[in-house]
């Protein structure tokens, strides 16, 4: 395995296919690169991460359309916000679009 690569095993909860099956997830650089179904029985479950849907668009210093381009799973981090603050003027509540 490469540095930063690892495997976790357990009962994989596939919410798209609506099934649970034993599997090994091979992870490299923080990304799942392969899912291998297994025949083992596990006591543990691997579930999708939770998404914090509570966000404050105005803190991103972006217009809503630009914010939406990031997609629901990736909104700007505080570091992104600081970088954009140096390049963009803030969207103020009294501004018209």
Buried (B, 14 or more C-beta within 10 A) or exposed (E): EEEEEEEEBBBBBBEEEEEBEBBBBBBBEEEEEEBEEBEEEEEEEBEEEEEEEEEEBEEBBBEEEBBEEEEEEEBBEEEBBEEBEEEEEEBEEEEEE
